[in-house]
Amino acid sequence: MRMVVTTAHKPDQQQVNRAKSLSVQLECRYVPRRHFKPIKDEVVIIVERDGISAMKDGKRLFFHPSLAVLRKSNFELGQRDYLIESLSLCGNEKVLDCTLGLGSEAILIAHYLPEGKVKCLESSKIIKMIVEYGLKAENLPDWIADASKSIEILEGDYKEFIRNTEEKFDCIYVDPMFEHPELKSTAMNSLRPFADYSGITSEDLEIMKGMATKRIVVKARWNDSIFEKYRFDRVIGSLKSNIGYGVIEL
Ligand SMILES: C[S@@+](CC[C@H](N)C(=O)[O-])C[C@H]1O[C@@H](n2cnc3c(N)ncnc32)[C@H](O)[C@@H]1O
């Protein structure tokens, strides 16, 4: 994937410095914003005042924890949250989130794990970088800043990770890109051009069963093939949102 780094308009010196060092890290060109001209198929990394964003195919990806904020407040108002329910956390677990994405669910999991840890994997370099920078921003709500302290993010394919680690986890969570996407989801639409679309296999699940001690949870739409292909002890979720969480108890 060809990349170029620039800044937002009217950058301060800190932004320029960050953009230059990011271009070294990513081994790509740095172009000052005033000289910047988009080139077809090139991913543009933009260093903003308080984070970074990426543009591809006219779609802009940036970190925004609003979904995590909404889900936490709904949960605290007494609404069900099927992710939290399906993981049945005690609060001190070690969780592997195989598919970080925009990090909303990792943030929620970490918040309900006051003494636990969440290790997250993301195979897209760009998505990983944006979420990692986003979680370090200064203007985050306190509870997200606290949750982020127990989140570790690694760049990599979870399929490789699970085949090469000796590490054990209490719970493993996987949220692959849906087979039948919800094109009305603005958050997911911005992620799509950068995302890895690999699906979960029965061999992945078998390996995970040897790595986790409590449960494995897989998220999918009700009409995705996952819930037909693999055996789950239960699937919970809302028919209205068309999203289910399949649970394998260990
Ligand atoms: C549906 S999104 C996850 C959304 C996430 N649960 C959230 O709260 O934002 C799926 C993410 O997993 C990543 N992904 C897909 N397959 C992967 C793999 N094999 N290894 C690591 N990351 C993967 C995609 O690039 C994408 O960012």
The ligand as an SDF file (V2000), in Angstrom:
LIG
                    3D

 27 29  0  0  0  0  0  0  0  0999 V2000
  -15.1780   -5.4660   12.5010 C   0  0  0  0  0  0  0  0  0  0  0  0
  -13.6580   -4.7640   12.8280 S   0  0  0  0  0  0  0  0  0  0  0  0
  -13.5220   -4.8770   14.5770 C   0  0  0  0  0  0  0  0  0  0  0  0
  -14.2620   -3.7870   15.2670 C   0  0  0  0  0  0  0  0  0  0  0  0
  -13.9330   -3.7010   16.7350 C   0  0  0  0  0  0  0  0  0  0  0  0
  -14.5290   -4.7900   17.4760 N   0  0  0  0  0  0  0  0  0  0  0  0
  -14.3230   -2.3570   17.2970 C   0  0  0  0  0  0  0  0  0  0  0  0
  -14.8780   -2.3040   18.4050 O   0  0  0  0  0  0  0  0  0  0  0  0
  -14.0520   -1.3340   16.6500 O   0  0  0  0  0  0  0  0  0  0  0  0
  -12.5050   -5.9950   12.3290 C   0  0  0  0  0  0  0  0  0  0  0  0
  -11.0630   -5.5240   12.4510 C   0  0  0  0  0  0  0  0  0  0  0  0
  -10.2390   -6.6800   12.5400 O   0  0  0  0  0  0  0  0  0  0  0  0
   -9.1440   -6.5670   11.6790 C   0  0  0  0  0  0  0  0  0  0  0  0
   -8.7700   -7.9390   11.2830 N   0  0  0  0  0  0  0  0  0  0  0  0
   -9.4400   -8.7690   10.4490 C   0  0  0  0  0  0  0  0  0  0  0  0
   -8.8100   -9.9470   10.3190 N   0  0  0  0  0  0  0  0  0  0  0  0
   -7.7110   -9.8630   11.1180 C   0  0  0  0  0  0  0  0  0  0  0  0
   -6.6570  -10.7620   11.4160 C   0  0  0  0  0  0  0  0  0  0  0  0
   -6.5900  -11.9690   10.8470 N   0  0  0  0  0  0  0  0  0  0  0  0
   -5.7160  -10.3800   12.3050 N   0  0  0  0  0  0  0  0  0  0  0  0
   -5.7660   -9.1410   12.8790 C   0  0  0  0  0  0  0  0  0  0  0  0
   -6.7250   -8.2300   12.6110 N   0  0  0  0  0  0  0  0  0  0  0  0
   -7.6920   -8.5840   11.7500 C   0  0  0  0  0  0  0  0  0  0  0  0
   -9.6680   -5.7260   10.5140 C   0  0  0  0  0  0  0  0  0  0  0  0
   -8.6000   -5.0780    9.8290 O   0  0  0  0  0  0  0  0  0  0  0  0
  -10.5900   -4.7480   11.2410 C   0  0  0  0  0  0  0  0  0  0  0  0
   -9.8960   -3.6220   11.6590 O   0  0  0  0  0  0  0  0  0  0  0  0
  1  2  1  0
  2  3  1  0
  2 10  1  0
  3  4  1  0
  4  5  1  0
  5  6  1  0
  5  7  1  0
  7  8  2  0
  7  9  1  0
 10 11  1  0
 11 12  1  0
 11 26  1  0
 12 13  1  0
 13 14  1  0
 13 24  1  0
 14 15  1  0
 14 23  1  0
 15 16  2  0
 16 17  1  0
 17 18  1  0
 17 23  2  0
 18 19  1  0
 18 20  2  0
 20 21  1  0
 21 22  2  0
 22 23  1  0
 24 25  1  0
 24 26  1  0
 26 27  1  0
M  CHG  2   2   1   9  -1
M  END
$$$$
